[in-house]
Amino acid sequence: MVKGAIDVAGDVRAGVRTVANVHGVRTALVLAVVFTLIAVFISPLIIIYDTKEPYGLVLSIGVLITDIMLTYASIMLLRNNNYMHRFRFLSLGAMAVTIVAYLILALILMIH
């Protein structure tokens, strides 16, 4: 939804209907934050499950870092609509942290 808010003018010209150009940029940004924070609030389930596993701490740390990054980006986006590009960059970076944590976990499991 943030991408739709970033490119709302191009979407309108192309006739593409997005939340941003149908309901407004602010609505799209608020919905993006809501969905992001739902993911953050669900993620402790991963941490609780993974800490029971021998090497689950590796993934749990990655998820925790991701949650912090996403929460920060969400707060900044709600404070300032001009934060859209940074939000997108930070959210992609946060997802990359979790992917790296999964890869490290997989490497550890392969070695042991």
BALOBA-1460 file (C-alpha; in Angstrom, 3 decimals):
// residues 112
<rec num="1" residu="m" x="0.000" y="0.000" z="0.000"/>
<rec num="2" residu="v" x="2.928" y="2.307" z="0.598"/>
<rec num="3" residu="k" x="4.093" y="1.695" z="-2.953"/>
<rec num="4" residu="g" x="0.624" y="2.691" z="-4.163"/>
<rec num="5" residu="a" x="0.810" y="5.863" z="-2.090"/>
<rec num="6" residu="i" x="4.247" y="6.672" z="-3.477"/>
<rec num="7" residu="d" x="3.083" y="6.259" z="-7.077"/>
<rec num="8" residu="v" x="-0.469" y="7.567" z="-6.730"/>
<rec num="9" residu="a" x="-0.110" y="10.090" z="-9.575"/>
<rec num="10" residu="g" x="1.173" y="7.451" z="-12.003"/>
<rec num="11" residu="d" x="-1.542" y="5.005" z="-10.975"/>
<rec num="12" residu="v" x="-4.241" y="7.622" z="-11.556"/>
<rec num="13" residu="r" x="-2.830" y="8.401" z="-15.033"/>
<rec num="14" residu="a" x="-2.678" y="4.677" z="-15.852"/>
<rec num="15" residu="g" x="-6.199" y="4.078" z="-14.549"/>
<rec num="16" residu="v" x="-5.002" y="1.654" z="-11.874"/>
<rec num="17" residu="r" x="-7.253" y="1.591" z="-8.836"/>
<rec num="18" residu="t" x="-5.330" y="1.453" z="-5.564"/>
<rec num="19" residu="v" x="-6.308" y="2.202" z="-1.989"/>
<rec num="20" residu="a" x="-4.269" y="5.411" z="-2.252"/>
<rec num="21" residu="n" x="-6.034" y="6.827" z="-5.283"/>
<rec num="22" residu="v" x="-9.517" y="5.592" z="-4.347"/>
<rec num="23" residu="h" x="-9.528" y="6.361" z="-0.605"/>
<rec num="24" residu="g" x="-6.587" y="8.742" z="-0.243"/>
<rec num="25" residu="v" x="-2.895" y="8.531" z="0.500"/>
<rec num="26" residu="r" x="-3.373" y="8.888" z="4.261"/>
<rec num="27" residu="t" x="-5.814" y="5.958" z="4.345"/>
<rec num="28" residu="a" x="-3.367" y="3.791" z="2.393"/>
<rec num="29" residu="l" x="-0.548" y="4.693" z="4.766"/>
<rec num="30" residu="v" x="-2.626" y="4.013" z="7.870"/>
<rec num="31" residu="l" x="-3.685" y="0.619" z="6.473"/>
<rec num="32" residu="a" x="-0.059" y="-0.203" z="5.646"/>
<rec num="33" residu="v" x="0.911" y="0.598" z="9.232"/>
<rec num="34" residu="v" x="-1.990" y="-1.447" z="10.623"/>
<rec num="35" residu="f" x="-1.019" y="-4.523" z="8.580"/>
<rec num="36" residu="t" x="2.642" y="-4.061" z="9.484"/>
<rec num="37" residu="l" x="1.889" y="-3.817" z="13.186"/>
<rec num="38" residu="i" x="-0.392" y="-6.868" z="13.032"/>
<rec num="39" residu="a" x="2.607" y="-8.798" z="11.696"/>
<rec num="40" residu="v" x="4.759" y="-7.395" z="14.512"/>
<rec num="41" residu="f" x="2.190" y="-8.397" z="17.143"/>
<rec num="42" residu="i" x="1.915" y="-11.931" z="15.728"/>
<rec num="43" residu="s" x="5.680" y="-12.448" z="15.548"/>
<rec num="44" residu="p" x="6.129" y="-13.282" z="19.262"/>
<rec num="45" residu="l" x="4.518" y="-16.609" z="18.386"/>
<rec num="46" residu="i" x="7.610" y="-17.350" z="16.281"/>
<rec num="47" residu="i" x="9.888" y="-16.294" z="19.125"/>
<rec num="48" residu="i" x="8.010" y="-18.406" z="21.686"/>
<rec num="49" residu="y" x="8.090" y="-21.444" z="19.419"/>
<rec num="50" residu="d" x="11.722" y="-20.992" z="18.364"/>
<rec num="51" residu="t" x="13.155" y="-20.535" z="21.836"/>
<rec num="52" residu="k" x="12.068" y="-24.120" z="22.542"/>
<rec num="53" residu="e" x="14.293" y="-25.334" z="19.698"/>
<rec num="54" residu="p" x="18.058" y="-25.798" z="20.179"/>
<rec num="55" residu="y" x="19.106" y="-23.044" z="17.769"/>
<rec num="56" residu="g" x="15.877" y="-21.059" z="17.778"/>
<rec num="57" residu="l" x="17.551" y="-18.097" z="19.432"/>
<rec num="58" residu="v" x="19.205" y="-17.229" z="16.100"/>
<rec num="59" residu="l" x="15.855" y="-16.806" z="14.358"/>
<rec num="60" residu="s" x="14.304" y="-15.140" z="17.403"/>
<rec num="61" residu="i" x="16.985" y="-12.439" z="17.399"/>
<rec num="62" residu="g" x="16.378" y="-11.824" z="13.691"/>
<rec num="63" residu="v" x="12.633" y="-11.552" z="14.242"/>
<rec num="64" residu="l" x="13.135" y="-9.192" z="17.182"/>
<rec num="65" residu="i" x="15.397" y="-6.889" z="15.127"/>
<rec num="66" residu="t" x="12.843" y="-6.982" z="12.305"/>
<rec num="67" residu="d" x="10.035" y="-6.069" z="14.709"/>
<rec num="68" residu="i" x="11.990" y="-3.104" z="16.062"/>
<rec num="69" residu="m" x="12.740" y="-1.841" z="12.549"/>
<rec num="70" residu="l" x="9.119" y="-2.230" z="11.407"/>
<rec num="71" residu="t" x="7.712" y="-0.568" z="14.525"/>
<rec num="72" residu="y" x="10.092" y="2.379" z="14.152"/>
<rec num="73" residu="a" x="9.263" y="2.767" z="10.455"/>
<rec num="74" residu="s" x="5.523" y="2.602" z="11.209"/>
<rec num="75" residu="i" x="5.722" y="5.288" z="13.897"/>
<rec num="76" residu="m" x="7.749" y="7.548" z="11.626"/>
<rec num="77" residu="l" x="5.307" y="7.041" z="8.745"/>
<rec num="78" residu="l" x="2.322" y="7.970" z="10.918"/>
<rec num="79" residu="r" x="4.127" y="11.106" z="12.057"/>
<rec num="80" residu="n" x="5.152" y="12.218" z="8.581"/>
<rec num="81" residu="n" x="3.720" y="11.164" z="5.202"/>
<rec num="82" residu="n" x="7.007" y="12.171" z="3.575"/>
<rec num="83" residu="y" x="8.551" y="9.110" z="5.231"/>
<rec num="84" residu="m" x="7.015" y="6.810" z="2.565"/>
<rec num="85" residu="h" x="10.247" y="6.109" z="0.698"/>
<rec num="86" residu="r" x="12.161" y="5.457" z="3.919"/>
<rec num="87" residu="f" x="9.362" y="3.232" z="5.187"/>
<rec num="88" residu="r" x="9.590" y="1.116" z="2.075"/>
<rec num="89" residu="f" x="13.389" y="0.929" z="2.337"/>
<rec num="90" residu="l" x="13.304" y="0.109" z="6.062"/>
<rec num="91" residu="s" x="10.565" y="-2.496" z="5.713"/>
<rec num="92" residu="l" x="12.471" y="-4.274" z="2.946"/>
<rec num="93" residu="g" x="15.619" y="-4.108" z="5.071"/>
<rec num="94" residu="a" x="13.728" y="-5.530" z="8.040"/>
<rec num="95" residu="m" x="12.522" y="-8.455" z="5.946"/>
<rec num="96" residu="a" x="16.099" y="-9.012" z="4.759"/>
<rec num="97" residu="v" x="17.203" y="-9.303" z="8.409"/>
<rec num="98" residu="t" x="14.738" y="-12.143" z="8.967"/>
<rec num="99" residu="i" x="15.798" y="-13.868" z="5.746"/>
<rec num="100" residu="v" x="19.434" y="-13.688" z="6.843"/>
<rec num="101" residu="a" x="18.458" y="-15.105" z="10.244"/>
<rec num="102" residu="y" x="16.713" y="-18.014" z="8.494"/>
<rec num="103" residu="l" x="19.799" y="-18.612" z="6.366"/>
<rec num="104" residu="i" x="22.077" y="-18.586" z="9.417"/>
<rec num="105" residu="l" x="19.733" y="-21.003" z="11.167"/>
<rec num="106" residu="a" x="19.755" y="-23.292" z="8.126"/>
<rec num="107" residu="l" x="23.568" y="-23.232" z="8.012"/>
<rec num="108" residu="i" x="23.796" y="-24.049" z="11.711"/>
<rec num="109" residu="l" x="21.367" y="-26.930" z="11.303"/>
<rec num="110" residu="m" x="23.316" y="-28.255" z="8.314"/>
<rec num="111" residu="i" x="26.585" y="-28.184" z="10.259"/>
<rec num="112" residu="h" x="25.158" y="-29.954" z="13.294"/>
